[in-house]
Amino acid sequence: MKTKRLIWWLLAGSRGGVNRARIILALHDMPSNANQLAEHLNLDYKTIRHHLDILVKHEAIVPQGEGYGIVYFVSDDIEANFDDFRQIWVRIGEK
């Protein structure tokens, strides 16, 4: 399945995978903007923006709105394969 391979790559196959997993988990619980994610995950805003850009580029999350008001949602593909996401998250070292 293409989505499962993408999840593996986003989380375990590249640097920053743990932070990307944390972002996906946070957005799965509640859609948020970059500033809200930075506060919630206790990460630098620029770090959040970097990971959001990667996740949007690979269609793991979907932006809605414009400018600072952009809210991010988990994509339908990730949502439909959330069990795979959780299994991968557990295997790479969920804390």
C-alpha positions as CSV (number, residue, x, y, z in Angstrom):
1,M,0.0,0.0,0.0
2,K,1.4,3.4,-1.0
3,T,0.1,5.1,2.1
4,K,1.8,2.7,4.5
5,R,5.2,3.2,2.7
6,L,4.7,6.9,2.9
7,I,4.0,6.7,6.6
8,W,7.1,4.6,7.2
9,W,9.2,7.1,5.3
10,L,7.7,10.2,7.0
11,L,8.2,8.7,10.5
12,A,11.1,6.2,10.4
13,G,12.9,6.8,7.2
14,S,14.0,10.4,7.6
15,R,15.2,12.8,10.2
16,G,12.4,14.5,12.2
17,G,10.1,11.6,12.0
18,V,9.2,11.6,15.7
19,N,8.2,15.3,15.5
20,R,6.1,14.6,12.3
21,A,4.4,11.8,14.1
22,R,3.6,14.1,17.1
23,I,2.2,16.6,14.7
24,I,0.0,14.0,13.0
25,L,-1.2,12.8,16.4
26,A,-2.0,16.3,17.5
27,L,-3.9,17.1,14.3
28,H,-5.8,13.9,14.5
29,D,-7.0,15.0,18.0
30,M,-7.7,18.6,16.9
31,P,-7.1,20.5,13.7
32,S,-4.7,23.4,14.6
33,N,-2.6,26.2,13.1
34,A,1.2,26.3,13.3
35,N,1.3,28.5,16.4
36,Q,-1.1,26.3,18.3
37,L,1.0,23.2,17.4
38,A,4.3,24.9,18.4
39,E,2.7,25.7,21.8
40,H,1.1,22.3,22.3
41,L,4.1,20.3,21.3
42,N,6.6,22.7,22.9
43,L,8.6,23.0,19.7
44,D,10.0,26.1,17.9
45,Y,7.6,27.7,15.4
46,K,10.2,27.3,12.6
47,T,10.6,23.6,13.4
48,I,6.8,23.2,13.2
49,R,6.6,25.1,9.9
50,H,9.4,22.9,8.4
51,H,7.6,19.7,9.3
52,L,4.2,21.1,8.2
53,D,5.7,21.9,4.8
54,I,7.0,18.3,4.4
55,L,3.7,16.8,5.6
56,V,1.7,19.0,3.2
57,K,4.1,18.3,0.3
58,H,3.5,14.5,0.8
59,E,-0.3,15.0,1.3
60,A,-0.2,13.6,4.9
61,I,-2.0,16.7,6.1
62,V,-4.2,19.3,4.4
63,P,-4.2,23.1,4.9
64,Q,-7.3,25.1,5.0
65,G,-7.4,28.9,5.0
66,E,-4.7,31.5,4.3
67,G,-1.8,33.2,6.0
68,Y,-1.4,32.8,9.8
69,G,-5.0,31.5,9.9
70,I,-4.2,28.3,8.1
71,V,-5.5,25.3,10.0
72,Y,-4.1,21.9,9.2
73,F,-6.1,18.7,9.1
74,V,-5.0,15.0,8.8
75,S,-5.5,13.9,5.2
76,D,-8.2,11.4,4.3
77,D,-5.5,8.9,3.3
78,I,-3.8,9.1,6.8
79,E,-7.2,9.0,8.5
80,A,-8.2,5.9,6.5
81,N,-4.9,4.3,7.5
82,F,-4.6,5.5,11.0
83,D,-4.2,2.0,12.4
84,D,-1.1,1.6,10.2
85,F,0.1,4.9,11.5
86,R,-0.3,3.8,15.1
87,Q,1.5,0.5,14.5
88,I,4.4,2.3,12.9
89,W,4.5,4.9,15.8
90,V,4.6,2.1,18.3
91,R,7.5,0.3,16.4
92,I,9.7,3.4,16.1
93,G,9.5,4.2,19.8
94,E,6.4,5.8,20.9
95,K,7.1,7.4,24.2
